[in-house]
Amino acid sequence: MRVKVKLFATFRKGRFRERDMELNEDCTVGWVIDHLRIPRKELGVVFLNGLAANADEVLKEGDTLSIFPMVGGG
């Protein structure tokens, strides 16, 4: 199945901004995060089709997964 993955801010460095990925039918949000070697402790917000998602949600054909790092500041 094909899923659009969007990375934001520091997660783009050395990776990509947006990419269509061909994935297995039982693929989860967490699998994509691990496959991209994004440290889970650096995750901020993850959206699946515009709604907050957790790592064990199963992706479907045509989904859009957006991955944001934690935001720092003060």
C-alpha positions in Angstrom: 0.0 0.0 0.0 1.1 3.6 -0.5 1.2 6.1 2.4 2.4 9.7 2.3 4.9 10.5 5.0 5.7 14.1 5.9 8.6 15.1 8.2 8.9 18.4 9.9 11.6 20.6 11.3 14.8 18.8 12.5 13.4 15.4 11.3 14.0 16.5 7.7 17.7 16.8 8.1 19.3 13.9 6.2 15.9 12.4 5.3 13.2 14.1 3.3 10.4 16.6 3.5 7.6 14.5 2.0 7.7 11.0 0.4 5.2 8.4 -0.8 6.2 5.1 0.8 5.2 1.6 -0.3 4.4 -0.4 2.9 3.1 -3.7 3.9 -0.6 -4.0 4.7 -0.1 -4.5 8.5 2.4 -1.6 8.9 2.0 0.6 11.9 2.9 4.2 12.7 5.6 3.0 15.0 7.2 0.8 12.3 7.5 3.9 10.1 9.1 5.9 12.9 11.6 3.1 13.7 12.3 2.5 10.0 13.2 6.2 9.5 15.4 5.9 12.6 13.6 8.7 14.4 14.3 8.4 18.2 11.0 8.0 19.9 12.2 10.2 22.8 12.4 13.1 20.3 8.8 12.7 19.0 6.5 15.6 19.6 3.2 15.1 17.8 2.3 12.5 15.2 -0.8 13.0 13.0 -2.5 10.4 10.9 -4.8 12.1 8.4 -4.8 15.3 10.5 -5.7 13.6 13.8 -3.4 12.7 16.7 -2.0 9.1 16.4 -0.2 6.7 18.5 2.6 4.2 17.5 0.4 1.1 17.3 -2.2 2.4 14.9 -2.3 0.4 11.6 -1.9 2.5 8.4 -4.2 2.2 5.4 -3.9 2.8 1.7 -3.8 6.6 1.0 -3.1 7.7 4.6 -1.0 10.7 5.3 1.4 10.5 8.3 2.9 13.7 9.6 5.7 13.5 12.2 6.9 16.5 14.3 9.7 16.7 16.8 9.4 18.1 20.2 9.4 21.9 20.3 11.9 23.5 22.7 12.0 27.1 23.9 11.3 29.2 26.8 
